Each structure stands twice: as C-alpha cells, then as structure tokens.
C-alpha cells in the first residue's frame, strides 16, 4: 500500500479557487451553448450534409466513373419520367373521364333496352291473353 494521499480540494473560502471554478463552469457552459446552437442551426447542418454528400460522390466517381455515370443517368431518367407523368396527368385524367362517361352511357342504354323489352313482353303477354279470350268466345 502506498501512502499517497488523495488530492484535497482547496478551501471553499479561497477566492482564487472560487474564481477558477467559475471560469471552468463558464467555459463548460460556453461549450454546451455552442453545441446546442450547432444542433439548432438547420441551414448550416443541411449545407454540411450536402457538402459531405458531394465529397462522397466525388470520391466515388474517382474510384469508379462508369458506376457513377450510370447512377446519374438513372436519376436523370427517373426525374424525366416524373416530369413527363406530371405534364401528361391532365390528358390521362381526361381519357379516364371519357371512359367513365362511356360506361355510364352504356349502362343507361342497357337500362332503357331492358325497360323497353319488359314493356314489349308485357304487351305481348296482354295480346296473347286477349287472343285466348277471343278464341274462347268464338267457340
């Protein structure tokens, strides 16, 4: 066992110790405020993320240019497809509406045909009944 004594704190009423402790606390508080302000600064964090992504892309391109060119072409193609679909959306909606109207008109026509056929069957039934009645009378 060694006789090493643990370091003792300076007396609490020592003005130099109090000043040093205040300075240490002030420095720690300053670091904490700096960390918090860095976390809250969204635009700066976004720029930092974009810069990291750019650096990664440049590094990847240096390692394998064809892969980066292919990925870039795929992204351009996807963006082009999205733009094309957005521009042709009104045309697709118009075609869809024309098809809906055609189906509605077809249903209305079918309902009219069914009603007409029902009336024709009813009239034919009445006519057959009248013929049977007339045939019985003539007997």
C-alpha positions in Angstrom: 0.0 0.0 0.0 1.2 3.4 -0.8 0.9 6.4 1.4 -0.3 8.6 -1.4 -3.0 11.0 -0.2 -5.9 11.8 -2.5 -5.7 15.4 -3.8 -7.5 17.6 -1.4 -9.9 20.3 -2.5 -8.8 23.9 -1.8 -10.7 25.6 1.0 -14.2 26.8 0.0 -13.5 30.3 1.0 -10.3 30.7 -1.2 -11.2 33.5 -3.7 -8.7 32.1 -6.3 -10.3 28.7 -6.2 -13.8 30.2 -6.5 -12.6 32.3 -9.5 -11.1 29.2 -11.1 -14.2 27.2 -10.6 -16.4 30.0 -12.0 -14.1 30.2 -15.1 -14.2 26.4 -15.5 -18.1 26.4 -15.3 -18.3 29.4 -17.6 -16.1 27.6 -20.2 -18.2 24.4 -19.9 -21.4 26.4 -20.3 -19.9 28.1 -23.4 -19.2 24.7 -24.9 -22.7 23.5 -24.1 -24.3 26.6 -25.7 -22.0 26.2 -28.8 -23.1 22.6 -29.2 -26.8 23.4 -28.8 -26.6 26.3 -31.3 -24.9 24.0 -33.8 -27.7 21.4 -33.4 -30.4 24.0 -33.8 -28.8 25.7 -36.9 -30.7 23.6 -39.5 -29.4 25.5 -42.6 -25.8 25.0 -41.6 -26.4 21.3 -40.9 -28.1 21.0 -44.3 -25.1 22.6 -46.0 -22.8 20.4 -44.1 -24.7 17.3 -45.2 -24.8 18.5 -48.8 -21.0 19.0 -48.7 -20.5 15.6 -47.3 -22.7 14.0 -50.0 -20.8 16.0 -52.6 -17.4 14.8 -51.2 -18.7 11.2 -51.2 -19.9 11.5 -54.8 -16.6 12.9 -56.0 -14.7 10.2 -54.2 -17.0 7.5 -55.6 -16.6 9.0 -59.1 -12.8 8.9 -58.7 -13.0 5.2 -57.7 -15.5 4.1 -60.4 -16.6 6.6 -63.0 -18.9 4.2 -65.0 -20.9 3.3 -62.0 -21.4 7.0 -61.1 -22.3 7.9 -64.7 -24.8 5.0 -64.8 -26.4 6.1 -61.5 -26.5 9.7 -62.7 -28.2 8.6 -65.9 -30.7 6.5 -63.9 -31.5 9.6 -61.7 -31.9 11.8 -64.8 -34.2 9.2 -66.3 -36.3 8.9 -63.2 -36.6 12.7 -62.9 -37.6 12.8 -66.6 -40.2 10.2 -66.1 -41.7 12.1 -63.2 -41.8 15.3 -65.1 -43.4 13.6 -68.1 -46.0 12.0 -65.9 -46.8 15.2 -64.2 -47.2 17.0 -67.5 -49.4 14.3 -69.1 -51.6 13.9 -66.0 -54.4 16.1 -67.3 -54.6 14.1 -70.5 -54.7 10.8 -68.6 -57.5 12.2 -66.4 -59.4 13.4 -69.4 -59.2 9.9 -71.0 -60.3 8.3 -67.7 -63.3 10.7 -67.6 -64.2 9.8 -71.2 -64.2 6.1 -70.3 -66.3 6.7 -67.2 -68.9 8.7 -69.2 -68.9 5.9 -71.9 -69.6 3.3 -69.2 -72.4 5.4 -67.7 -73.9 5.9 -71.1 -73.7 2.2 -71.8 -75.4 1.4 -68.5 -78.2 3.9 -69.2 -78.7 2.5 -72.7 -78.8 -1.1 -71.3 -81.4 0.0 -68.7 -83.5 1.6 -71.4 -83.3 -1.5 -73.6 -84.3 -3.6 -70.6 -87.2 -1.4 -69.8 -88.3 -1.4 -73.5 -88.0 -5.2 -73.6 -90.0 -5.5 -70.4 -92.8 -3.3 -71.8 -92.7 -5.4 -75.1 -93.0 -8.6 -73.1 -95.9 -7.2 -71.0 -97.7 -6.0 -74.2 -97.1 -9.4 -75.9 -98.5 -11.2 -72.8 -101.6 -9.0 -72.8 -102.0 -9.6 -76.5 -101.8 -13.4 -76.0 -104.3 -13.2 -73.2 -106.7 -11.1 -75.4 -106.3 -13.7 -78.2 -107.0 -16.6 -75.9 -110.1 -14.8 -74.6 -111.3 -14.0 -78.1 -110.7 -17.7 -79.1 -112.8 -18.9 -76.2 -115.6 -16.5 -77.1 -115.7 -17.8 -80.7 -116.1 -21.4 -79.6 
